[in-house]
Amino acid sequence: MKNLFAAFIILSSVPSTMMAQVGIGIASPNANAMLEVSSTNKGLLLPRVALTATNNPSPLSAHVAGMTVYNTATNTTVAANPVYPGEYYNDGTQWQRKTAWFEKTMLSGGTIGGDALGTISLDVPAATTTGSITTITLATVSFTLSKPSVVEFDSNISAIFTNSGIAPGGTGAGITDNAVKLCNVYYSFTAAPASIPINTVFGLSTLSYTNSFSTFITTGNFYLVPRSTLVLPAGNYTLTVNGAGGSGTAFRITFGSGNRDAINIRATPSK
């Protein structure tokens, strides 16, 4: 009889034990947490596993949303789904790598008071066909991505409009022809991994200038702000920052005469 009573006591206590919060190193864990770990001199060590690809659950048998591990392996054999050492969580369909702040890299720019572009002039002839533009390379930036990354391109490029062949401030520089002058600044890659298009325009910034007065009006610098965010694979890149112009009448664009020209490129690993 005593044994039966003891068994009853044990069994009756199981449900309440299973539903209670668990505390490790703390007597009263937070009521909103199923598990609270407390220590002043020790950390929480995640399971260390060797992942093979972000789209492959291995060494798990299936993708499980919310699963968190520390990956010890580097595997780039699956080009679209590489893995690198670091903390990963699973969203139910694939592994997602948690990026540390120190992995964010400024590939170009990011300085205080810097001026990334010297003065460059582009003489634009009168267009003979609709949509004709004249282009010039303003700057070339080469960089390498060691991991697939989200890359932000954010620049600030100055421009002044004057009559063809005449520098800003020169005699006869003022435009008074009442014709629309178009100016573009954009990016393009001249070298990149095979999956990335070459010589394709992206991040386009456009402005136009028209002086309807009979005398020149001093404008100072206009600023174009080409911007784009791309998801790019690991590899070597050569980027050009390009200026362009077009109009029915000839004119000059002077790029880079301001003191705040910036070419900023920042990469954040995505795998």
N, C-alpha and C positions, 0 to 999 in steps of 0.2 A: 504494500500500500504506500509506503514511504517513497519507493522508487517511482511509482506512478505519479505521485504528487509532485516530485522533483522534476520529472519529465514535463509535466503540465506547466510548471513555472517557467522552465527553459523555453518551451515552444511558444508560450504566450508572450514572451519578451522579444521574440525575433522581429516581428513587424515594426515595432517602435524603434529598434536598433537600426534597421535597414533604412528607415525614413529620416533618421537624425543627420545633422551636419557632422562632418568629420573634421577634426582639428589635429594638425601635426605641429607640435611645439606651441600649442595654444589651447587653453582649457575651454574657452567659449568662442568657437568660430563664428564668423559673421552669419547672421540668420539668412542672408540671401545667397550664401555660397554653400554648395554641397561639400566642398573641400577648401580649407584654408591652411596654408603652410606658413609658419612664422619662424624666423631665425634672424639673428643679428650678425652672424658670421658664416652662414652657409647659403647656397643658392639652390635653385631647382634645376636638375639635370634632365633634359629631354632625352627620349630614346634616340640613339645614334644609329642611323641606317644608311645604306648605300642605295640611293635612287638611281634609276637608269635613264629616265626621261620624264618630262613633266606630264606627258599624256599616258604614262604607264604607271599603274598603281604599285608595281613591284618595288620592294619585297612584300607589300601588302597583297592580299588576294583580290581586293577591289578598292575603288575610290570611295572614301568615306568623308562626307562633308564635316568639317570641323577638326579633322585629325591633324595633329601638329607633330613634327619630327625635326631633328637636326640631321641634315644630309652631309655625309663625309666625302662623297664622291664628286669627281669632275668627269662628265661624260658629254661629249659634243658630237658623238657619232650620229645622233638623230638631229640634224641641223636645225630643224624648226622647233625642237623641244629639248634643248640642252639643259643640263643641271650643273650647278656649281656648289661648293661647300657653303652652308648657311642654313638658316631656319626656314622651313617650308610649312605651309598649311594646305590642306586639301579642300577645294570648294565643291566636291562631289563629282566633278568631271575631270579634274587635273590638279597637279601640284602647282602652288603659287609661292614664289620666293619672296620672303620679307626683305626689303632693301634697307640697309643701314644708312644713316645720314652721311657717313664718311665716303660712301661709294658714289655719291653724286659728284660729278666732276665738271669743272668749268674748262671747256676745251678751247675757248677763245673769249677774251674780254673779262668782265667781272672786276675791273679795276676802278678805283675812285679817281676822277679827274683825268682819265686817259682820253686820248684822241686817236682813234684807230685808223683814220683815213686822211692822207694828204690830199692836196688840191689836184683834181683831175678834170680836164676840160673835154667836152664832147661837142663838136660842131655838127649840128643836125641839118642836112640839106633839105630844101623844099621837097616834099613828097610828090612823086609823080603818079603814084597809085594809092588808092584808099587802103589804109592800114599799114603803110610802109613805116618802118621804124629803123633807127640807127642805134647800135649798141656798143658798149665798151665794158671791159672788165675793170672793176674798181678795186678788187682785192681777191686774193687766193688764200684759202686756209686749208691745210692738210691735217687730218687727225685720224686716230686709230681707236676703234671700239673693241675692247677685250671681251665684252659680253653683249648679247642683244640688249638694246637700250631704247628708252624713250628720249629722243633728242629734241631740245627746244632751240629754235633759231629766232633771235630777237635783236634787231639792229635799229640804228638811228642814223640816217644818212642825210646830210645837208645838201641843198641844191639852190643855185641862183640862176635866173634866166636873164640873158643879155642878147644883144644883136650878134649875129654870126661873126666869129673871129675877133671879138672884142671882150677883154676881161672885165669883170665887175669893177666899176669905178673909172674905167677908161673913157676917153672921149667918144661919144656916140654909142655908148653901151646900152642906153635906154631903149626898150622896145615900145613902139608907139603904133604898131600896124593893126591893132585890134583883131589879131588872129589868135585862135586857140593854140596853145603850145602844150603838148602832152609829155609827161615825164614818168618813167617807171624805174623802180629798183626791185630786183628779184634775185633769188638764188638758183643755182643749178649745180649738179655734180658733173665733173669731168672725169672722175675715176671713182668707182664704187664696186662692191661685190656684185656678182652676176645678176642677182634678183632685183637690183635697183636701177631704174632708168637713168641713162646718161643724157646730158644736155636737155633736160626737161625742166621747164619753168615751175618754181613753187615759191610760196611766200610773197606773192606779188603785192607791191604797194604802188599806188598811182596818184598823181595829182596833175592838175592843169593850171595854166597861167594865161591870163588875157589882160592886156592893158588897153582900156578903151579911151584913155586920155591922150591928148595931143602932145603931152610932154611926159618924160620918164618919171615914174613914181618909185622912190626908194623903198624896197621891200625887205632888204636883209635876206637872211637864209630861210628857206622853207625846209621842212624836215619830212622825209619819207621813212616809214617804219615797217619794213618787210618782216613778217612773222610767220612761223609755221612750227608745228610739232609733228614729228615723224617717229614711227616705230621702226628701228633699223637693226639689221643683223650685225654680228661681230665682223670686223674687217677693216680695211684701209680705205679712206675717203679723201678726195680732193674736191673742195667746194669753191665755187666762184661767186662773188657778189657782183652783180651786173647792173649797169645803168643804161637807160635807153630813152630815146625821145622821138617825137614825130610831129609834123605840122605841115600845112600847105605852104608856109613860108620858112625860110632858113632862120636858124637861131643857134645860140650856144647855151649849153647847160654846164655850169661849173659845180662839180661835186666836191665835197670834202673841205670846203673853205670855212666851215664852222669849227668851233672848238669843243663840240660835244658829240662828234661822230663816234659811234660804237658798233662793234660787231660781236655780239654775245652768242655763244653756243654752249649749252649745258646738257650733259648726258646723265640719265638715271637708269641703272641696270633694271631690266624688266624680267630677267630669268634668274 
